[in-house]
Amino acid sequence: MVAGETGSDRPCDGEGNAYMTAPRRARVLMVDDRRENLVALEAILQGMPVDPIAVGSGEEALKRLLSEDFAVILLDAQMPGMDGFETAGHIKQRERTRHVPIIFLTAVDRDAHLAFRGYAAGAVDYITKPFDPWVLRAKVSVFVELWLKNQQLAEQTATAKAREAEQRSLVSIMDRAADVLRGTDGAAVSQALSILGEADEVLDR
């Protein structure tokens, strides 16, 4: 094996030590039927370690959520067609997206009962416009940090499971080699060495 390779797809140094992979950037889904509001939200999030994704309707949001992961959703409550409450209801009904936090955004002159509807639909927060940009940034930061921690935990769990599978495979190989070595002829030794070669393949993955 040449320097710079570990037998896996992960990059490594000259001694075969895998580099730590950079964490994925969190994505924030912004849903609003007014383009100017989406532009304003994107400006507020500028400089944060996130990728803002803007869509103009609840239907578009649901389509993006079918195949993409988001740390948090900024959802306008009042939109034509499928409004924010209906959109949130669909999001919370799906197993894939039911745990994605939703922050509702709405105009201050709307009915006060809209806040109750927002929480009932599954929102974790409800912010009225106009709002302090720094307050929104702070709230988004909390959910982004939670998302990153969850991603890190999932990767650590996957790594631990892979190591357990590798250990089980090595034990199985060693058991097979030991069984073969119970023979007394040279062919048995040769076969055992061949089996032990499989262990090197497992370690080189």
ROVOSE-193905 format. One record per residue (C-alpha): x, y, z; residue in one letter; residue number from 1. Coordinates in nm, 2 decimals, always signed. Layout:
BEGIN
+--------+--------+--------+---+-----+
!      u !      v !      w ! r !   k !
+--------+--------+--------+---+-----+
!      X !      Y !      Z ! A ! NUM !
...
+--------+--------+--------+---+-----+
***
This chain:
BEGIN
+--------+--------+--------+---+-----+
!      u !      v !      w ! r !   k !
+--------+--------+--------+---+-----+
!  +0.00 !  +0.00 !  +0.00 ! M !   1 !
!  +0.15 !  +0.34 !  -0.10 ! V !   2 !
!  +0.18 !  +0.64 !  +0.13 ! A !   3 !
!  -0.13 !  +0.85 !  +0.14 ! G !   4 !
!  -0.38 !  +0.56 !  +0.12 ! E !   5 !
!  -0.55 !  +0.37 !  +0.40 ! T !   6 !
!  -0.75 !  +0.11 !  +0.20 ! G !   7 !
!  -1.06 !  +0.33 !  +0.24 ! S !   8 !
!  -1.18 !  +0.64 !  +0.05 ! D !   9 !
!  -1.08 !  +0.87 !  +0.33 ! R !  10 !
!  -0.77 !  +1.10 !  +0.27 ! P !  11 !
!  -0.47 !  +1.03 !  +0.49 ! C !  12 !
!  -0.12 !  +1.15 !  +0.56 ! D !  13 !
!  +0.20 !  +0.98 !  +0.47 ! G !  14 !
!  +0.19 !  +0.75 !  +0.77 ! E !  15 !
!  -0.16 !  +0.61 !  +0.68 ! G !  16 !
!  -0.35 !  +0.81 !  +0.94 ! N !  17 !
!  -0.68 !  +0.92 !  +0.81 ! A !  18 !
!  -0.75 !  +1.30 !  +0.83 ! Y !  19 !
!  -1.06 !  +1.42 !  +1.01 ! M !  20 !
!  -1.33 !  +1.50 !  +0.75 ! T !  21 !
!  -1.48 !  +1.85 !  +0.76 ! A !  22 !
!  -1.83 !  +1.87 !  +0.91 ! P !  23 !
!  -2.12 !  +1.92 !  +0.67 ! R !  24 !
!  -2.26 !  +2.27 !  +0.65 ! R !  25 !
!  -2.61 !  +2.30 !  +0.79 ! A !  26 !
!  -2.88 !  +2.41 !  +0.55 ! R !  27 !
!  -3.16 !  +2.65 !  +0.65 ! V !  28 !
!  -3.48 !  +2.63 !  +0.45 ! L !  29 !
!  -3.65 !  +2.97 !  +0.41 ! M !  30 !
!  -4.01 !  +2.96 !  +0.29 ! V !  31 !
!  -4.19 !  +3.29 !  +0.19 ! D !  32 !
!  -4.40 !  +3.39 !  -0.11 ! D !  33 !
!  -4.24 !  +3.73 !  -0.12 ! R !  34 !
!  -3.90 !  +3.75 !  -0.29 ! R !  35 !
!  -3.80 !  +4.06 !  -0.10 ! E !  36 !
!  -3.85 !  +3.87 !  +0.23 ! N !  37 !
!  -3.64 !  +3.59 !  +0.12 ! L !  38 !
!  -3.36 !  +3.83 !  +0.02 ! V !  39 !
!  -3.38 !  +3.99 !  +0.36 ! A !  40 !
!  -3.36 !  +3.66 !  +0.54 ! L !  41 !
!  -3.06 !  +3.56 !  +0.33 ! E !  42 !
!  -2.89 !  +3.88 !  +0.42 ! A !  43 !
!  -2.96 !  +3.83 !  +0.79 ! I !  44 !
!  -2.80 !  +3.48 !  +0.78 ! L !  45 !
!  -2.50 !  +3.61 !  +0.58 ! Q !  46 !
!  -2.17 !  +3.52 !  +0.76 ! G !  47 !
!  -2.32 !  +3.23 !  +0.95 ! M !  48 !
!  -2.18 !  +2.88 !  +0.87 ! P !  49 !
!  -2.50 !  +2.78 !  +0.69 ! V !  50 !
!  -2.63 !  +2.73 !  +0.34 ! D !  51 !
!  -2.97 !  +2.92 !  +0.31 ! P !  52 !
!  -3.21 !  +2.76 !  +0.06 ! I !  53 !
!  -3.50 !  +2.99 !  -0.05 ! A !  54 !
!  -3.84 !  +2.86 !  -0.18 ! V !  55 !
!  -4.15 !  +3.06 !  -0.26 ! G !  56 !
!  -4.43 !  +2.82 !  -0.15 ! S !  57 !
!  -4.52 !  +2.54 !  +0.09 ! G !  58 !
!  -4.54 !  +2.30 !  -0.20 ! E !  59 !
!  -4.18 !  +2.38 !  -0.30 ! E !  60 !
!  -4.07 !  +2.34 !  +0.06 ! A !  61 !
!  -4.22 !  +1.99 !  +0.08 ! L !  62 !
!  -4.05 !  +1.89 !  -0.24 ! K !  63 !
!  -3.71 !  +2.00 !  -0.11 ! R !  64 !
!  -3.77 !  +1.82 !  +0.22 ! L !  65 !
!  -3.82 !  +1.49 !  +0.04 ! L !  66 !
!  -3.45 !  +1.46 !  -0.05 ! S !  67 !
!  -3.26 !  +1.72 !  +0.15 ! E !  68 !
!  -3.18 !  +1.76 !  +0.52 ! D !  69 !
!  -3.22 !  +2.10 !  +0.70 ! F !  70 !
!  -3.12 !  +2.22 !  +1.04 ! A !  71 !
!  -3.41 !  +2.45 !  +1.08 ! V !  72 !
!  -3.70 !  +2.59 !  +0.87 ! I !  73 !
!  -3.80 !  +2.96 !  +0.86 ! L !  74 !
!  -4.16 !  +2.95 !  +0.76 ! L !  75 !
!  -4.39 !  +3.24 !  +0.67 ! D !  76 !
!  -4.73 !  +3.18 !  +0.83 ! A !  77 !
!  -4.94 !  +3.37 !  +0.57 ! Q !  78 !
!  -4.89 !  +3.25 !  +0.21 ! M !  79 !
!  -5.14 !  +3.21 !  -0.07 ! P !  80 !
!  -5.24 !  +2.85 !  -0.15 ! G !  81 !
!  -5.08 !  +2.63 !  +0.10 ! M !  82 !
!  -5.01 !  +2.85 !  +0.40 ! D !  83 !
!  -4.75 !  +2.80 !  +0.66 ! G !  84 !
!  -4.97 !  +2.61 !  +0.90 ! F !  85 !
!  -5.08 !  +2.36 !  +0.64 ! E !  86 !
!  -4.71 !  +2.33 !  +0.53 ! T !  87 !
!  -4.60 !  +2.27 !  +0.89 ! A !  88 !
!  -4.87 !  +2.00 !  +0.93 ! G !  89 !
!  -4.74 !  +1.81 !  +0.63 ! H !  90 !
!  -4.38 !  +1.84 !  +0.76 ! I !  91 !
!  -4.47 !  +1.70 !  +1.10 ! K !  92 !
!  -4.66 !  +1.41 !  +0.95 ! Q !  93 !
!  -4.36 !  +1.28 !  +0.76 ! R !  94 !
!  -4.13 !  +1.05 !  +0.95 ! E !  95 !
!  -3.82 !  +1.20 !  +0.76 ! R !  96 !
!  -3.90 !  +1.56 !  +0.86 ! T !  97 !
!  -4.11 !  +1.55 !  +1.18 ! R !  98 !
!  -3.82 !  +1.64 !  +1.40 ! H !  99 !
!  -3.69 !  +1.94 !  +1.19 ! V ! 100 !
!  -3.75 !  +2.26 !  +1.40 ! P ! 101 !
!  -3.98 !  +2.52 !  +1.25 ! I ! 102 !
!  -3.97 !  +2.89 !  +1.33 ! I ! 103 !
!  -4.28 !  +3.07 !  +1.21 ! F ! 104 !
!  -4.25 !  +3.43 !  +1.08 ! L ! 105 !
!  -4.55 !  +3.65 !  +1.06 ! T ! 106 !
!  -4.66 !  +4.02 !  +1.04 ! A ! 107 !
!  -4.72 !  +4.19 !  +1.38 ! V ! 108 !
!  -5.07 !  +4.31 !  +1.28 ! D ! 109 !
!  -5.21 !  +3.96 !  +1.23 ! R ! 110 !
!  -5.45 !  +3.79 !  +1.47 ! D ! 111 !
!  -5.29 !  +3.70 !  +1.80 ! A ! 112 !
!  -5.45 !  +3.35 !  +1.77 ! H ! 113 !
!  -5.20 !  +3.27 !  +1.48 ! L ! 114 !
!  -4.93 !  +3.22 !  +1.74 ! A ! 115 !
!  -5.13 !  +2.95 !  +1.91 ! F ! 116 !
!  -5.20 !  +2.79 !  +1.57 ! R ! 117 !
!  -4.83 !  +2.80 !  +1.49 ! G ! 118 !
!  -4.73 !  +2.61 !  +1.81 ! Y ! 119 !
!  -5.02 !  +2.37 !  +1.76 ! A ! 120 !
!  -4.88 !  +2.30 !  +1.41 ! A ! 121 !
!  -4.55 !  +2.20 !  +1.56 ! G ! 122 !
!  -4.35 !  +2.52 !  +1.55 ! A ! 123 !
!  -4.07 !  +2.56 !  +1.81 ! V ! 124 !
!  -4.08 !  +2.94 !  +1.79 ! D ! 125 !
!  -4.30 !  +3.22 !  +1.66 ! Y ! 126 !
!  -4.15 !  +3.56 !  +1.56 ! I ! 127 !
!  -4.34 !  +3.86 !  +1.45 ! T ! 128 !
!  -4.23 !  +4.11 !  +1.19 ! K ! 129 !
!  -4.04 !  +4.33 !  +1.20 ! P ! 130 !
!  -3.80 !  +4.14 !  +1.42 ! F ! 131 !
!  -3.45 !  +4.20 !  +1.55 ! D ! 132 !
!  -3.21 !  +4.03 !  +1.30 ! P ! 133 !
!  -2.97 !  +3.94 !  +1.58 ! W ! 134 !
!  -3.24 !  +3.76 !  +1.77 ! V ! 135 !
!  -3.32 !  +3.55 !  +1.46 ! L ! 136 !
!  -2.95 !  +3.48 !  +1.41 ! R ! 137 !
!  -2.92 !  +3.37 !  +1.77 ! A ! 138 !
!  -3.22 !  +3.13 !  +1.74 ! K ! 139 !
!  -3.10 !  +2.98 !  +1.42 ! V ! 140 !
!  -2.75 !  +2.94 !  +1.57 ! S ! 141 !
!  -2.89 !  +2.72 !  +1.85 ! V ! 142 !
!  -3.07 !  +2.49 !  +1.61 ! F ! 143 !
!  -2.77 !  +2.47 !  +1.37 ! V ! 144 !
!  -2.54 !  +2.37 !  +1.67 ! E ! 145 !
!  -2.79 !  +2.10 !  +1.77 ! L ! 146 !
!  -2.80 !  +1.97 !  +1.41 ! W ! 147 !
!  -2.42 !  +1.96 !  +1.39 ! L ! 148 !
!  -2.40 !  +1.77 !  +1.73 ! K ! 149 !
!  -2.66 !  +1.52 !  +1.60 ! N ! 150 !
!  -2.46 !  +1.47 !  +1.28 ! Q ! 151 !
!  -2.14 !  +1.41 !  +1.48 ! Q ! 152 !
!  -2.32 !  +1.16 !  +1.70 ! L ! 153 !
!  -2.46 !  +0.97 !  +1.40 ! A ! 154 !
!  -2.11 !  +0.95 !  +1.24 ! E ! 155 !
!  -1.96 !  +0.83 !  +1.57 ! Q ! 156 !
!  -2.23 !  +0.56 !  +1.60 ! T ! 157 !
!  -2.17 !  +0.45 !  +1.24 ! A ! 158 !
!  -1.80 !  +0.43 !  +1.30 ! T ! 159 !
!  -1.85 !  +0.22 !  +1.62 ! A ! 160 !
!  -2.08 !  -0.02 !  +1.44 ! K ! 161 !
!  -1.82 !  -0.06 !  +1.16 ! A ! 162 !
!  -1.55 !  -0.14 !  +1.41 ! R ! 163 !
!  -1.77 !  -0.39 !  +1.58 ! E ! 164 !
!  -1.84 !  -0.56 !  +1.25 ! A ! 165 !
!  -1.46 !  -0.56 !  +1.17 ! E ! 166 !
!  -1.38 !  -0.72 !  +1.50 ! Q ! 167 !
!  -1.64 !  -0.99 !  +1.45 ! R ! 168 !
!  -1.50 !  -1.07 !  +1.11 ! S ! 169 !
!  -1.15 !  -1.10 !  +1.25 ! L ! 170 !
!  -1.26 !  -1.33 !  +1.52 ! V ! 171 !
!  -1.43 !  -1.55 !  +1.27 ! S ! 172 !
!  -1.12 !  -1.56 !  +1.05 ! I ! 173 !
!  -0.90 !  -1.65 !  +1.35 ! M ! 174 !
!  -1.14 !  -1.93 !  +1.45 ! D ! 175 !
!  -1.13 !  -2.08 !  +1.10 ! R ! 176 !
!  -0.75 !  -2.07 !  +1.09 ! A ! 177 !
!  -0.74 !  -2.24 !  +1.43 ! A ! 178 !
!  -0.97 !  -2.51 !  +1.31 ! D ! 179 !
!  -0.75 !  -2.58 !  +1.01 ! V ! 180 !
!  -0.43 !  -2.58 !  +1.22 ! L ! 181 !
!  -0.56 !  -2.87 !  +1.41 ! R ! 182 !
!  -0.45 !  -3.08 !  +1.11 ! G ! 183 !
!  -0.09 !  -3.22 !  +1.12 ! T ! 184 !
!  +0.03 !  -3.19 !  +0.76 ! D ! 185 !
!  +0.20 !  -2.91 !  +0.57 ! G ! 186 !
!  -0.11 !  -2.85 !  +0.36 ! A ! 187 !
!  -0.31 !  -2.75 !  +0.67 ! A ! 188 !
!  -0.05 !  -2.49 !  +0.77 ! V ! 189 !
!  -0.05 !  -2.35 !  +0.42 ! S ! 190 !
!  -0.43 !  -2.33 !  +0.42 ! Q ! 191 !
!  -0.43 !  -2.16 !  +0.76 ! A ! 192 !
!  -0.18 !  -1.90 !  +0.64 ! L ! 193 !
!  -0.41 !  -1.83 !  +0.34 ! S ! 194 !
!  -0.71 !  -1.78 !  +0.57 ! I ! 195 !
!  -0.51 !  -1.54 !  +0.79 ! L ! 196 !
!  -0.44 !  -1.34 !  +0.48 ! G ! 197 !
!  -0.81 !  -1.25 !  +0.48 ! E ! 198 !
!  -0.74 !  -1.07 !  +0.81 ! A ! 199 !
!  -0.50 !  -0.84 !  +0.64 ! D ! 200 !
!  -0.77 !  -0.76 !  +0.38 ! E ! 201 !
!  -1.01 !  -0.67 !  +0.66 ! V ! 202 !
!  -0.76 !  -0.44 !  +0.84 ! L ! 203 !
!  -0.68 !  -0.27 !  +0.51 ! D ! 204 !
!  -1.04 !  -0.16 !  +0.44 ! R ! 205 !
+--------+--------+--------+---+-----+
***
